[in-house]
Amino acid sequence: MRRLFSDELNDLHARFSEMGMMVNEAIFDSVKAFVNHDKTLAHAVIDHDFHINKREVDLEKRSFEMIALQQPVTSDLRMIVTIMKASSDLERMGDHAVSIAKSTIRVKGETRVPEIEQVIAQMAAAVKEMVEQVLDAYVKEDVDAARQIAEEDHGINDFSSQIYYLCIDEMTRDADTIVGSMDYMLVSSYLERIGDYVTNICEWILYLKTGKLLELNSNAKEDGF
């Protein structure tokens, strides 16, 4: 029975990691679609979100079944709880990728500002790197890396502020850019929220190793656990 439980836990762990890669790809593709004005790719991101949602539901179902049937010990229970909570954060990150994709479709044909889009692309690259790092920290159960990744969220917030002021300046200068600039600010806010969810996962990594619920960068987040 113990070996069966261990196999099921390893499978749960692998499925969570796969979900993380699915979400990271969705984030990358959604911003790529936005910057390149690619409606086809944007629609693909929206359609693929079904698989991310399905994976989150599957992980939650498997987690509850393991808790109910196997009655795991404390350390194993923390692993299951971490996967349940962190997969919920991943699902929300996927939702924000969909929102970015929808912005691509909505602003097609509007006046664009390449300089602002370049900053958005840089912000997205930084967010993508954070997601990759946090998934690696999760696999390695690396508490020090989790703390460091959470600190990187300040840089994501700086990008958001930079884009906001660039948009305000551009809208003031050229009224034709108002619609597009509003979406630039929305996209940067979606990316900022993804960074916040990465920080949440960092917190769950700490919980996994310490059993304590600790908030990281609480002053930069709108919500915690």
C-alpha positions in Angstrom: 0.0 0.0 0.0 2.8 2.4 0.9 4.5 1.8 -2.5 1.2 2.3 -4.3 0.8 5.6 -2.5 4.3 6.7 -3.3 3.7 6.0 -7.0 0.5 8.0 -6.9 2.2 10.9 -5.2 5.0 10.9 -7.8 2.4 10.8 -10.6 0.6 13.8 -8.9 3.9 15.6 -8.8 4.6 14.9 -12.5 1.2 16.0 -13.5 1.6 19.3 -11.7 4.9 20.0 -13.4 3.4 19.3 -16.7 0.6 21.8 -15.9 3.2 24.3 -15.1 4.8 23.9 -18.5 1.4 24.2 -20.2 0.8 27.5 -18.4 4.2 28.8 -19.2 3.7 28.1 -22.9 0.3 29.8 -22.7 1.9 32.9 -21.2 4.6 33.0 -23.9 2.2 32.4 -26.8 -0.3 35.0 -25.6 2.3 37.7 -25.4 3.8 36.6 -28.7 0.4 36.8 -30.3 -0.2 40.3 -28.8 3.1 41.8 -29.9 2.9 40.2 -33.3 -0.8 41.0 -33.8 -1.4 37.3 -34.4 -5.1 36.5 -34.0 -4.7 32.9 -35.0 -2.2 32.2 -32.2 -4.4 34.2 -29.8 -7.4 31.9 -30.6 -5.1 28.9 -30.0 -4.2 30.1 -26.5 -7.9 30.6 -25.7 -8.8 27.1 -27.0 -5.9 25.4 -25.2 -7.0 26.9 -21.8 -9.6 24.1 -21.6 -6.7 21.6 -21.1 -5.2 23.7 -18.3 -8.6 23.9 -16.5 -9.1 20.2 -17.0 -5.7 19.4 -15.5 -6.4 21.6 -12.5 -9.7 19.8 -11.8 -7.9 16.4 -12.3 -5.2 17.3 -9.8 -7.8 18.5 -7.2 -9.8 15.3 -7.6 -6.8 13.1 -7.3 -5.5 15.0 -4.3 -8.8 14.7 -2.4 -9.0 11.0 -3.2 -5.5 10.4 -1.9 -6.2 12.3 1.3 -9.5 10.4 1.9 -8.3 6.9 1.0 -4.6 6.9 2.0 -4.6 9.1 5.1 -1.1 10.4 4.4 1.4 11.3 7.1 2.3 15.0 7.7 5.1 15.5 5.1 3.1 13.7 2.4 0.0 15.7 3.3 1.9 18.9 2.8 3.0 17.8 -0.6 -0.6 17.1 -1.6 -1.9 20.4 -0.2 0.9 22.2 -1.9 0.0 20.7 -5.3 -3.7 21.5 -4.8 -3.1 25.1 -3.9 -0.3 25.8 -6.4 -2.2 24.2 -9.2 -5.0 26.6 -8.5 -2.5 29.5 -8.8 -1.3 28.0 -12.1 -4.9 27.9 -13.4 -5.4 31.6 -12.6 -2.1 32.3 -14.4 -3.6 30.5 -17.4 -6.7 32.7 -17.2 -4.6 35.8 -17.4 -2.9 34.4 -20.5 -6.3 34.0 -22.0 -7.1 37.6 -21.1 -3.9 38.7 -23.0 -5.0 36.7 -26.0 -8.4 38.3 -25.9 -6.8 41.7 -25.9 -4.9 40.7 -29.1 -8.3 40.0 -30.8 -9.9 43.1 -29.4 -7.3 45.7 -30.6 -6.6 44.2 -34.0 -6.5 47.2 -36.4 -6.1 49.8 -33.7 -3.1 52.2 -33.8 -0.1 50.4 -32.1 3.0 51.8 -30.5 6.0 49.5 -31.1 8.1 51.1 -28.4 5.5 50.2 -25.7 5.1 46.7 -27.2 8.8 46.2 -26.9 8.7 46.9 -23.1 5.7 44.6 -22.8 7.7 41.9 -24.5 10.6 42.4 -22.1 8.2 42.3 -19.1 6.7 39.0 -20.5 10.2 37.5 -20.9 10.9 38.3 -17.2 7.6 36.8 -16.1 8.3 33.7 -18.2 11.7 33.3 -16.6 10.1 33.6 -13.1 7.6 30.9 -14.0 10.4 28.6 -15.2 12.4 29.3 -12.1 9.6 28.6 -9.7 8.7 25.3 -11.4 12.4 24.3 -11.0 12.4 25.4 -7.4 9.3 23.3 -6.8 10.8 20.2 -8.3 14.0 20.7 -6.2 12.0 21.9 -3.1 14.5 24.8 -3.0 13.4 27.3 -0.3 16.3 29.7 -0.9 15.5 29.9 -4.6 11.8 30.4 -3.8 12.6 33.4 -1.6 14.9 34.9 -4.3 12.2 34.4 -7.1 9.7 36.2 -4.9 12.0 39.1 -4.7 12.1 39.3 -8.5 8.5 40.3 -8.5 9.5 43.8 -7.6 11.1 44.1 -11.0 7.8 42.9 -12.6 6.0 45.7 -10.8 8.5 48.2 -12.1 7.8 47.1 -15.6 4.1 47.7 -15.0 4.7 51.2 -13.8 7.0 52.0 -16.7 4.3 50.8 -19.2 1.6 52.8 -17.4 3.5 56.1 -17.7 4.5 55.4 -21.3 0.9 54.8 -22.2 -0.2 58.0 -20.4 2.4 60.0 -22.4 1.4 58.4 -25.7 -2.4 58.9 -25.2 -1.7 62.6 -24.3 0.4 63.0 -27.4 -1.8 61.1 -29.9 -5.5 60.4 -29.3 -5.5 57.7 -31.9 -3.4 55.5 -29.5 -5.9 55.7 -26.7 -7.7 52.3 -27.4 -4.4 50.5 -27.9 -2.7 52.1 -24.9 -5.6 51.1 -22.7 -5.0 47.5 -23.7 -1.3 47.8 -23.1 -2.0 48.8 -19.5 -4.4 45.9 -19.2 -1.8 43.4 -20.6 0.8 44.7 -18.2 -1.6 44.3 -15.3 -2.3 40.7 -16.3 1.5 40.0 -16.4 1.9 41.7 -13.0 -0.8 39.4 -11.6 0.9 36.4 -13.0 4.0 37.5 -11.1 1.9 37.7 -8.0 0.8 34.1 -8.5 4.4 33.0 -9.0 5.0 34.5 -5.5 2.1 32.5 -4.2 3.7 29.4 -5.5 7.0 30.4 -3.8 5.1 30.6 -0.6 3.7 27.1 -1.1 7.2 25.8 -1.6 8.1 27.3 1.8 5.1 25.6 3.3 6.1 22.3 1.7 9.5 22.4 3.5 8.6 24.2 6.7 4.9 23.6 7.4 4.5 27.3 7.9 2.3 29.7 5.9 4.6 32.7 5.3 3.8 35.7 3.1 6.4 37.0 0.7 6.2 40.5 -0.7 2.9 41.0 1.0 3.1 44.7 0.5 3.2 44.2 -3.3 0.3 41.8 -3.5 -3.4 42.4 -3.5 -4.2 39.1 -2.0 -2.4 36.3 -0.2 -3.6 32.9 0.6 
